[in-house]
Amino acid sequence: MQVAIVGRGRLGRTLAQLLPAAGHPTVLVGRGEEVPPAEVVLLCVPDRAVAEVARALPVGPVVLHCAGALDTDVLLPHERRGSLHPLMSFPGPEIAIPELQGTPAAVAGTDEARAVATRLATDLGLAPFEVPGDRRLYHAAAVLAGNLAHVLVDEAARVLAAAGVDPEQAPGILIPLARRSVDNARFGLDALTGPIARRDHGTLRAHLAALEEHDLRSTRTLYEALLKHALARLGDADPPLAHNE
Ligand SMILES: NC(=O)c1ccc[n+]([C@@H]2O[C@H](COP(=O)([O-])OP(=O)(O)OC[C@H]3O[C@@H](n4cnc5c(N)ncnc54)[C@H](OP(=O)(O)O)[C@@H]3O)[C@@H](O)[C@H]2O)c1
């Protein structure tokens, strides 16, 4: 299929490299440039720009957006409208092109547009799936598992640096543990290890006290909230986490 990608950003530039190799001749169009005739127009612009960019396009081609949080009606008045959202982080081809083989990608839209999104996904090596319910929940799940997992490891690296480890080395020291723990999540909370799984409240209280003493108060607040949530999920609804308990 002849594809026109609108948006020379991180995802647009990456897909413009990958789609031709997947058998789809592709033109990449930037801001203010005319979109050439194509069978599929793939919008790789920021979510807030999707509706406006779609309205400016001539009706005819299949129009797809790549936004995880947006419904496909944002592409009205296009009749053949849909979405292709790879569940992956794309930092831009100059930094890294992620491995797409087997990477899940949410496809949505009218029958024809969804079929086109599915075909593009499959040809890129992605594993297409559909989200029947609220798309905002789908995207919140993606942010929890991706962006917030990233933020948590970054936060952990700050705590390790506060323990005297070289801040440059701290992320690399923690990432093997983070990777393995994320992999274990496929088995649910039954596979959790460590002081939370052991209900070792004394050790957890010591962590909270250390964060307080080392002036990492916002990290302490985050840590305590996550601890309470995790313990409640494990049936420990009122854990003794205060200093004097
Ligand atoms: N990057 C990812 O990891 C990722 C993953 C999955 C899905 N997505 C989705 O992909 C879409 C793009 O994200 P991104 O990360 O690639 O964003 P990005 O790096 O910020 O790039 C967006 C690009 O769109 C351009 N743009 C803005 N308004 C435009 C317009 N009216 N006409 C033409 N181009 C316009 C921007 O140009 P200017 O710089 O001139 O504003 C920029 O080059 C979003 O819907 C996002 O949710 C991204």
The ligand as a Tripos MOL2 file, in Angstrom:
@<TRIPOS>MOLECULE
LIG
   48    52     1     0     0
SMALL
NO_CHARGES

@<TRIPOS>ATOM
      1 N1          6.9940    8.0540   20.3340 N.am      1 LIG1
      2 C1          6.3680    7.0130   20.8420 C.2       1 LIG1
      3 O1          6.9360    6.2510   21.6270 O.2       1 LIG1
      4 C2          4.9430    6.6860   20.4370 C.ar      1 LIG1
      5 C3          4.4880    5.3660   20.6380 C.ar      1 LIG1
      6 C4          3.2020    5.0350   20.2480 C.ar      1 LIG1
      7 C5          2.3740    6.0160   19.7060 C.ar      1 LIG1
      8 N2          2.8390    7.2990   19.5690 N.ar      1 LIG1
      9 C6          1.9110    8.2960   19.0010 C.3       1 LIG1
     10 O2          2.4680    8.8260   17.8090 O.3       1 LIG1
     11 C7          2.0630   10.1750   17.6580 C.3       1 LIG1
     12 C8          3.2930   11.0470   17.4920 C.3       1 LIG1
     13 O3          4.1050   10.9210   18.6340 O.3       1 LIG1
     14 P1          5.6760   11.2590   18.5990 P.3       1 LIG1
     15 O4          6.2480   10.7120   19.8620 O.co2     1 LIG1
     16 O5          6.2740   10.8540   17.2930 O.co2     1 LIG1
     17 O6          5.6160   12.8450   18.7080 O.3       1 LIG1
     18 P2          6.7390   13.9280   18.3690 P.3       1 LIG1
     19 O7          8.0960   13.3060   18.3910 O.co2     1 LIG1
     20 O8          6.4500   15.1020   19.2320 O.co2     1 LIG1
     21 O9          6.4440   14.3060   16.8600 O.3       1 LIG1
     22 C9          5.2640   14.9120   16.4260 C.3       1 LIG1
     23 C10         5.5680   15.5510   15.0710 C.3       1 LIG1
     24 O10         4.3340   16.0450   14.5380 O.3       1 LIG1
     25 C11         4.6400   17.2940   13.9470 C.3       1 LIG1
     26 N3          3.4200   18.0930   13.8100 N.ar      1 LIG1
     27 C12         2.7500   18.7610   14.7770 C.ar      1 LIG1
     28 N4          1.6690   19.3760   14.2350 N.ar      1 LIG1
     29 C13         1.7000   19.0950   12.9120 C.ar      1 LIG1
     30 C14         0.8940   19.4550   11.8250 C.ar      1 LIG1
     31 N5         -0.1770   20.2380   12.0030 N.pl3     1 LIG1
     32 N6          1.2240   18.9780   10.5880 N.ar      1 LIG1
     33 C15         2.3050   18.1840   10.3960 C.ar      1 LIG1
     34 N7          3.1340   17.8130   11.4070 N.ar      1 LIG1
     35 C16         2.8220   18.2750   12.6440 C.ar      1 LIG1
     36 C17         5.6450   17.9160   14.8810 C.3       1 LIG1
     37 O11         6.3030   18.9520   14.2310 O.3       1 LIG1
     38 P3          6.8170   20.2540   15.0660 P.3       1 LIG1
     39 O12         8.0490   19.7810   15.7670 O.co2     1 LIG1
     40 O13         7.0330   21.2570   13.9890 O.co2     1 LIG1
     41 O14         5.7200   20.6180   16.0310 O.co2     1 LIG1
     42 C18         6.5550   16.7100   15.1560 C.3       1 LIG1
     43 O15         7.5160   16.5490   14.1460 O.3       1 LIG1
     44 C19         1.2190   10.5320   18.9050 C.3       1 LIG1
     45 O16        -0.1370   10.3520   18.5940 O.3       1 LIG1
     46 C20         1.6670    9.4890   19.9100 C.3       1 LIG1
     47 O17         0.6600    9.2030   20.8730 O.3       1 LIG1
     48 C21         4.1050    7.6590   19.8960 C.ar      1 LIG1
@<TRIPOS>BOND
     1     1     2 1
     2     2     3 2
     3     2     4 1
     4     4     5 ar
     5     4    48 ar
     6     5     6 ar
     7     6     7 ar
     8     7     8 ar
     9     8     9 1
    10     8    48 ar
    11     9    10 1
    12     9    46 1
    13    10    11 1
    14    11    12 1
    15    11    44 1
    16    12    13 1
    17    13    14 1
    18    14    15 2
    19    14    16 1
    20    14    17 1
    21    17    18 1
    22    18    19 2
    23    18    20 1
    24    18    21 1
    25    21    22 1
    26    22    23 1
    27    23    24 1
    28    23    42 1
    29    24    25 1
    30    25    26 1
    31    25    36 1
    32    26    27 ar
    33    26    35 ar
    34    27    28 ar
    35    28    29 ar
    36    29    30 ar
    37    29    35 ar
    38    30    31 1
    39    30    32 ar
    40    32    33 ar
    41    33    34 ar
    42    34    35 ar
    43    36    37 1
    44    36    42 1
    45    37    38 1
    46    38    39 2
    47    38    40 1
    48    38    41 1
    49    42    43 1
    50    44    45 1
    51    44    46 1
    52    46    47 1
@<TRIPOS>SUBSTRUCTURE
     1 LIG1         1 GROUP 0 **** ****
